[in-house]
Amino acid sequence: MAKVKYRYINYRSKLLIIILLQISTLGFPQVRVGRNLGIQSEILNQKISYSVILPSTYHLDSKVYPVIYLLHGFGGNHESWLERCHIDQLVDSLLKERDIGEFIYIMPDARNSYYINNYDSSFLYHNFFIKELVPTIDSLFRTNNHKEFRNLMGLSMGGFGSIILSVKNPEIFGTVVSLSPAIRNKMIFENEESNTHIMKCDSCKKELDYKGAIPELVHKAEESEWQVIFSIFTAVICYCPECCEKRR
């Protein structure tokens, strides 16, 4: 009888633990957020900030997790997905509902680089992302470093970045999500009406002739790089250089 009673008590204890675990997932955060972390880049010769979202159980186990790189848009930074999109709250809610699995989310600061190497090689962000950021994240966190578990998702400028990074590095990234990517090509630009290249800065209302700035860059670029160049200038029309500097 004692043995049967022991089994009964043990069963009740296990059932109680299961119920408590179920309740805890409803009331406690499912994610941990790390802000203002940084990587000292030798390629860019400066510190690049990033934020991270980890599963709440990250420090309680030793398993590896798939990773999603969240790429911000023009004028954003490493906190844009947190401050503007509240991505941590969304992930927390979806985890509680068990609608998604557990991921590590990395949100790097890309300035206004479009996630590429710029034309004069003064800011080689693409090289930094592939050669420094990804390997560093894989070394600091328990990521599943197979390409099938390394993903890109970006908005606007970040949407373009997710495409260009994956196309140029198919051996590194698996799934790609591009939201409203900022893409223009040579044909689209040349077919625009002549009066569309005069725009006003959204901040100081200064007139910007962004079409007049193109030739200096174009003669230094190969045909395959046109798309990148014109994608950058679609964003420049929103703010003049002086206002962009103030917003950074």
C-alpha positions as CSV (number, residue, x, y, z in Angstrom):
1,M,0.0,0.0,0.0
2,A,2.8,2.4,0.8
3,K,4.3,1.9,-2.6
4,V,0.9,2.7,-4.3
5,K,0.5,5.7,-2.1
6,Y,4.0,6.9,-3.1
7,R,3.2,6.6,-6.8
8,Y,-0.1,8.5,-6.2
9,I,1.7,11.4,-4.4
10,N,4.5,11.4,-7.1
11,Y,1.8,11.7,-9.8
12,R,0.1,14.6,-8.1
13,S,3.4,16.4,-7.7
14,K,4.2,16.1,-11.3
15,L,0.7,17.3,-12.3
16,L,1.1,20.3,-10.0
17,I,4.5,21.2,-11.6
18,I,3.0,21.0,-15.0
19,I,0.1,23.2,-14.1
20,L,2.5,25.8,-12.4
21,L,4.6,25.8,-15.5
22,Q,1.6,26.5,-17.7
23,I,0.5,29.3,-15.5
24,S,4.0,30.8,-15.4
25,T,4.2,31.1,-19.2
26,L,1.1,33.3,-19.1
27,G,2.3,35.7,-16.5
28,F,6.0,36.1,-17.0
29,P,8.0,37.5,-19.9
30,Q,9.1,35.0,-22.4
31,V,12.0,37.1,-23.7
32,R,15.0,39.0,-22.4
33,V,16.2,42.2,-24.1
34,G,19.8,43.4,-24.3
35,R,20.3,47.0,-25.5
36,N,23.3,49.0,-26.5
37,L,25.7,46.1,-26.9
38,G,28.6,46.7,-29.2
39,I,31.2,45.2,-31.6
40,Q,34.5,46.9,-32.2
41,S,34.9,46.6,-35.9
42,E,38.3,46.6,-37.5
43,I,36.8,46.9,-41.0
44,L,34.9,50.1,-40.1
45,N,37.4,51.3,-37.5
46,Q,34.6,52.1,-35.0
47,K,32.2,50.5,-32.6
48,I,28.9,49.2,-34.0
49,S,26.0,48.9,-31.6
50,Y,23.4,46.2,-31.6
51,S,20.4,45.0,-29.6
52,V,19.4,41.4,-28.9
53,I,16.3,39.5,-27.9
54,L,16.9,36.1,-26.1
55,P,14.4,33.5,-25.0
56,S,13.7,33.8,-21.2
57,T,15.1,30.3,-20.7
58,Y,18.4,31.0,-22.6
59,H,20.5,31.0,-19.5
60,L,18.7,27.9,-18.0
61,D,19.7,25.4,-20.7
62,S,22.5,24.7,-23.2
63,K,20.6,24.2,-26.4
64,V,21.3,26.2,-29.6
65,Y,18.8,28.5,-31.2
66,P,18.0,29.8,-34.8
67,V,18.8,33.4,-35.3
68,I,17.0,36.2,-37.1
69,Y,18.8,39.4,-38.1
70,L,16.3,42.3,-38.0
71,L,17.5,45.1,-40.3
72,H,16.2,48.7,-39.7
73,G,15.2,51.3,-42.3
74,F,16.8,54.6,-43.4
75,G,17.2,56.9,-40.4
76,G,16.9,54.1,-37.9
77,N,19.3,52.4,-35.6
78,H,19.8,49.3,-33.4
79,E,16.8,50.2,-31.3
80,S,14.3,51.0,-34.0
81,W,12.7,47.5,-34.0
82,L,12.3,47.8,-30.2
83,E,11.2,51.5,-29.9
84,R,9.0,51.8,-33.1
85,C,7.8,48.3,-33.7
86,H,7.9,46.9,-30.1
87,I,9.1,43.7,-31.5
88,D,10.0,42.3,-28.1
89,Q,6.4,42.6,-27.0
90,L,5.2,41.0,-30.1
91,V,7.6,38.1,-29.8
92,D,6.6,37.7,-26.1
93,S,2.9,37.6,-27.0
94,L,3.4,35.0,-29.8
95,L,5.6,32.8,-27.6
96,K,2.9,32.8,-24.9
97,E,0.3,31.8,-27.4
98,R,2.8,29.2,-28.8
99,D,2.4,30.6,-32.3
100,I,6.2,30.7,-32.9
101,G,9.3,28.9,-31.8
102,E,12.2,30.4,-29.9
103,F,14.7,32.5,-31.8
104,I,17.6,34.8,-31.0
105,Y,17.0,38.2,-32.6
106,I,19.9,40.5,-33.5
107,M,19.3,44.1,-34.4
108,P,22.5,45.8,-35.6
109,D,23.0,49.6,-36.3
110,A,23.6,50.1,-40.0
111,R,23.5,53.9,-40.0
112,N,22.2,54.8,-43.5
113,S,24.6,52.4,-45.3
114,Y,21.9,50.3,-47.1
115,Y,23.9,47.4,-45.9
116,I,26.4,47.7,-48.7
117,N,30.0,48.8,-49.3
118,N,29.8,52.4,-50.3
119,Y,31.2,53.6,-53.7
120,D,34.4,55.1,-52.3
121,S,35.1,52.2,-49.9
122,S,35.1,54.5,-46.9
123,F,32.3,52.5,-45.1
124,L,32.4,48.8,-46.0
125,Y,29.3,47.8,-44.1
126,H,28.6,44.7,-46.2
127,N,32.1,43.4,-45.4
128,F,31.6,44.1,-41.7
129,F,28.2,42.3,-41.6
130,I,29.5,39.1,-43.2
131,K,33.1,39.0,-41.9
132,E,32.7,40.4,-38.4
133,L,29.1,40.7,-37.3
134,V,27.8,37.2,-38.1
135,P,31.0,35.4,-36.8
136,T,30.9,37.5,-33.6
137,I,27.2,36.7,-32.9
138,D,27.9,33.0,-33.5
139,S,30.7,33.1,-31.0
140,L,28.9,35.2,-28.3
141,F,25.5,33.4,-28.4
142,R,24.4,29.8,-28.8
143,T,23.2,30.2,-32.3
144,N,22.6,27.3,-34.7
145,N,25.2,28.3,-37.3
146,H,23.9,26.3,-40.2
147,K,22.5,28.5,-43.0
148,E,19.1,27.0,-42.7
149,F,18.8,28.5,-39.2
150,R,20.3,31.9,-40.0
151,N,17.6,34.3,-41.3
152,L,17.3,37.9,-42.5
153,M,14.3,40.2,-42.1
154,G,14.3,43.9,-43.0
155,L,12.1,46.9,-43.6
156,S,12.5,49.5,-46.3
157,M,16.3,50.1,-46.4
158,G,16.5,47.0,-44.3
159,G,14.3,45.2,-46.8
160,F,16.9,46.0,-49.5
161,G,19.7,45.0,-47.2
162,S,18.1,41.6,-46.5
163,I,17.9,41.0,-50.3
164,I,21.4,42.1,-51.2
165,L,23.0,40.3,-48.3
166,S,21.3,37.0,-49.1
167,V,21.9,37.3,-52.9
168,K,25.6,37.9,-52.4
169,N,26.0,35.4,-49.6
170,P,23.6,32.4,-50.3
171,E,25.9,30.1,-48.4
172,I,25.4,32.1,-45.2
173,F,21.6,32.8,-45.0
174,G,18.6,30.6,-45.3
175,T,15.3,32.3,-45.1
176,V,14.8,36.0,-46.2
177,V,11.9,38.3,-45.5
178,S,12.0,41.7,-47.3
179,L,9.3,44.1,-46.1
180,S,8.6,47.1,-48.4
181,P,12.2,47.1,-49.8
182,A,13.6,50.4,-51.0
183,I,14.6,49.4,-54.5
184,R,15.0,51.4,-57.7
185,N,17.0,50.6,-60.8
186,K,18.5,52.6,-63.6
187,M,15.6,52.3,-66.0
188,I,13.1,53.5,-63.4
189,F,15.2,56.5,-62.5
190,E,15.8,57.6,-66.1
191,N,12.1,57.3,-67.0
192,E,11.0,59.6,-64.2
193,E,9.6,63.0,-65.1
194,S,12.2,65.7,-65.1
195,N,10.5,67.7,-62.4
196,T,10.5,64.9,-59.9
197,H,14.1,65.3,-58.9
198,I,13.5,68.6,-57.0
199,M,12.1,67.7,-53.6
200,K,11.9,69.5,-50.3
201,C,13.5,68.3,-47.1
202,D,10.8,67.1,-44.7
203,S,12.5,69.0,-41.8
204,C,13.8,72.4,-43.0
205,K,12.0,72.5,-46.4
206,K,15.2,73.1,-48.3
207,E,15.0,72.2,-51.9
208,L,17.1,69.1,-52.9
209,D,18.3,68.4,-56.4
210,Y,19.1,64.7,-55.8
211,K,19.3,64.0,-59.5
212,G,22.1,66.5,-59.9
213,A,24.2,64.6,-57.4
214,I,24.1,61.3,-59.3
215,P,26.7,61.8,-62.1
216,E,29.7,62.1,-59.7
217,L,28.9,58.7,-58.3
218,V,27.8,56.9,-61.5
219,H,31.0,57.3,-63.4
220,K,32.8,55.5,-60.6
221,A,30.3,52.6,-60.6
222,E,29.9,49.5,-62.7
223,E,26.6,48.8,-64.5
224,S,25.7,46.2,-61.9
225,E,26.0,48.8,-59.1
226,W,23.4,51.2,-60.5
227,Q,20.6,49.7,-58.6
228,V,22.4,50.2,-55.3
229,I,23.3,53.8,-56.1
230,F,19.7,54.8,-57.0
231,S,18.3,53.0,-54.0
232,I,20.4,55.2,-51.8
233,F,19.2,58.4,-53.4
234,T,15.5,57.5,-53.0
235,A,16.1,57.9,-49.3
236,V,18.2,61.0,-49.4
237,I,15.3,63.0,-50.8
238,C,13.5,62.8,-47.4
239,Y,16.1,64.8,-45.5
240,C,18.9,67.1,-46.5
241,P,22.4,66.2,-45.2
242,E,22.3,68.8,-42.5
243,C,19.0,67.5,-41.1
244,C,20.1,63.9,-41.4
245,E,23.2,64.7,-39.3
246,K,21.0,66.3,-36.6
247,R,18.8,63.2,-36.5
248,R,21.6,60.7,-35.9
